[in-house]
Amino acid sequence: MRTKVFHGQTEKSVAAFISDLSRSMTMHGFMIHNEDRMEMVHHFGHHGVQLAADFDLHMVQVCAPKRSAQSLQTNLERAVLLPKFIVVFSKDGKTQVRMLRFSQELMSELVDDEEFPSQNAEMCDDLMAAIKTAL
């Protein structure tokens, strides 16, 4: 499979999960990059789009600053594939968590860089561990 969408679910509220995710990310060497801009209702509202009162989609952008800086110093072509988003929303009374992950094969096709696909896979493994800890 060339891409995979991680599906997670928790009984925690969206806010409680994101708070736990933030702590878990720190333990795994990541940080939430857009903490003040992840609530999409505010983003869309800022642009004049009306949404339902219960619209609670959060696009959580995460970063591993040290890893990212080292990776980009090696090859700037990697930059297009580095942003990682965790999507968090409510559905059927539960908090849903999703994350898109590209296969090493697809990464190899997209960026001519022998080391990056395996490095990215390792980073995604660590990111998945942080998500699972927060769930």
Secondary structure, 3 states (H helix, E strand, C coil): CCEEEEEEEECCCHHHHHHHHHHHHHHCCCEECCCCCCEHHHHHHHCCCCCCCCCCCEEEEEECHHHHHHHHHHCHHHHHHCCEEEEEEEECCEEEEEEEEECHHHHHHHCCCCCHHHHHHHHHHHHHHHHHHHC
